[in-house]
């Protein structure tokens, strides 16, 4: 049985904003599936439709064979959802947050206490269960949000930017818990992220969205091969628009302030020619390096944009988590 099936899934917001444009995809049971794309690509709207938080304009979906439109309550009871925004109450303890969530999810009263304690223990929060959440760090809040989503023992877990706003140590912790959930408990997980390293490490397959459509679906390794060739990274002495390269040397796929990424068939052979070409045109190459395509290059190819725009989202989330911590102090 498929964990998720979606066919011609469409969402149009009044008057005529197409957020999701007739997409088709499926997620296998026990799979970690990633949704990648720039801000506004339709990722969060897609998750909201699957989790019954918004109604599709057209198309259909099933979660473990259950029609989302016809049986929304049954679908919700199979799911856990961790949104981008802070979803825990800072003026309550961790235990109280999970208790409220357990009641909202209709968790059987006879097993409620056990499930709450199990979720707190799994996320390493047992010793802080009775502390007010506003005294937590940003990383602890994120772990509590995941614990909250696990209270009803979901068959499928939705994580919208799971490591957003976290420091490197907290990020590694969260990724470790997510991997263990999938590997040890076979939980199906759907992730949206701007972090390509995170997607590469966690996802069995992923889809890249752009302008409401799915541009490509495949495993990280499969998608990297679609880029083709090598990536030559060039640092120029000027941030102004560089002169064009001869076609036989490769194609510039991104330019961030004079740092170019050039897709070429054979990097070792073309690197001397790239330096010589810019030198002849009066542009000095400060440094040059060679690498194989990464998910970032895949993202740039199919999303038609760089990842720079995602940085503001991460800054806002980090600021929000720091703000609630400062307020608690």
Rosetta blueprint (number, residue, H / E / L):
1 X L
2 X E
3 X E
4 X E
5 X E
6 X E
7 X E
8 X E
9 X E
10 X E
11 X E
12 X E
13 X E
14 X L
15 X L
16 X L
17 X E
18 X E
19 X E
20 X E
21 X E
22 X E
23 X E
24 X E
25 X E
26 X E
27 X E
28 X E
29 X L
30 X L
31 X L
32 X E
33 X E
34 X E
35 X E
36 X E
37 X L
38 X L
39 X L
40 X L
41 X L
42 X L
43 X H
44 X H
45 X H
46 X H
47 X H
48 X H
49 X H
50 X H
51 X L
52 X L
53 X L
54 X L
55 X L
56 X L
57 X L
58 X E
59 X E
60 X E
61 X E
62 X E
63 X E
64 X L
65 X L
66 X E
67 X E
68 X L
69 X L
70 X L
71 X L
72 X H
73 X H
74 X H
75 X H
76 X H
77 X L
78 X L
79 X E
80 X E
81 X E
82 X E
83 X L
84 X L
85 X L
86 X L
87 X L
88 X L
89 X L
90 X L
91 X L
92 X L
93 X E
94 X H
95 X H
96 X H
97 X H
98 X H
99 X H
100 X H
101 X H
102 X H
103 X H
104 X H
105 X L
106 X L
107 X L
108 X L
109 X H
110 X H
111 X H
112 X H
113 X H
114 X H
115 X H
116 X H
117 X H
118 X H
119 X H
120 X H
121 X H
122 X H
123 X L
124 X L
125 X L
126 X H
127 X H
128 X H
129 X L
130 X L
131 X L
132 X E
133 X H
134 X H
135 X H
136 X L
137 X L
138 X H
139 X H
140 X H
141 X H
142 X H
143 X H
144 X H
145 X H
146 X H
147 X H
148 X H
149 X H
150 X H
151 X L
152 X L
153 X L
154 X L
155 X L
156 X E
157 X E
158 X E
159 X E
160 X E
161 X L
162 X L
163 X L
164 X L
165 X L
166 X L
167 X L
168 X H
169 X H
170 X H
171 X H
172 X H
173 X H
174 X H
175 X H
176 X H
177 X H
178 X H
179 X H
180 X H
181 X H
182 X H
183 X H
184 X H
185 X H
186 X L
187 X L
188 X E
189 X E
190 X E
191 X E
192 X E
193 X L
194 X L
195 X L
196 X H
197 X H
198 X H
199 X H
200 X H
201 X H
202 X H
203 X L
204 X L
205 X E
206 X E
207 X E
208 X E
209 X E
210 X E
211 X L
212 X L
213 X E
214 X E
215 X E
216 X E
217 X E
218 X E
219 X L
220 X H
221 X H
222 X H
223 X H
224 X H
225 X H
226 X H
227 X H
228 X L
229 X L
230 X E
231 X E
232 X E
233 X E
234 X E
235 X E
236 X E
237 X L
238 X L
239 X L
240 X L
241 X L
242 X L
243 X L
244 X L
245 X L
246 X L
247 X H
248 X H
249 X H
250 X L
251 X E
252 X E
253 X E
254 X E
255 X E
256 X E
257 X L
258 X L
259 X E
260 X E
261 X E
262 X E
263 X E
264 X E
265 X L
266 X L
267 X H
268 X H
269 X H
270 X H
271 X H
272 X H
273 X H
274 X H
275 X H
276 X H
277 X H
278 X H
279 X H
280 X H
281 X L
282 X L
283 X L
284 X L
285 X E
286 X E
287 X E
288 X E
289 X E
290 X E
291 X E
292 X E
293 X L
294 X L
295 X H
296 X H
297 X H
298 X H
299 X H
300 X H
301 X H
302 X H
303 X H
304 X L
305 X L
306 X L
307 X L
308 X L
309 X L
310 X H
311 X H
312 X H
313 X H
314 X H
315 X H
316 X H
317 X H
318 X H
319 X H
320 X H
321 X H
322 X H
323 X H
324 X H
325 X H
326 X H
327 X H
328 X H
329 X L
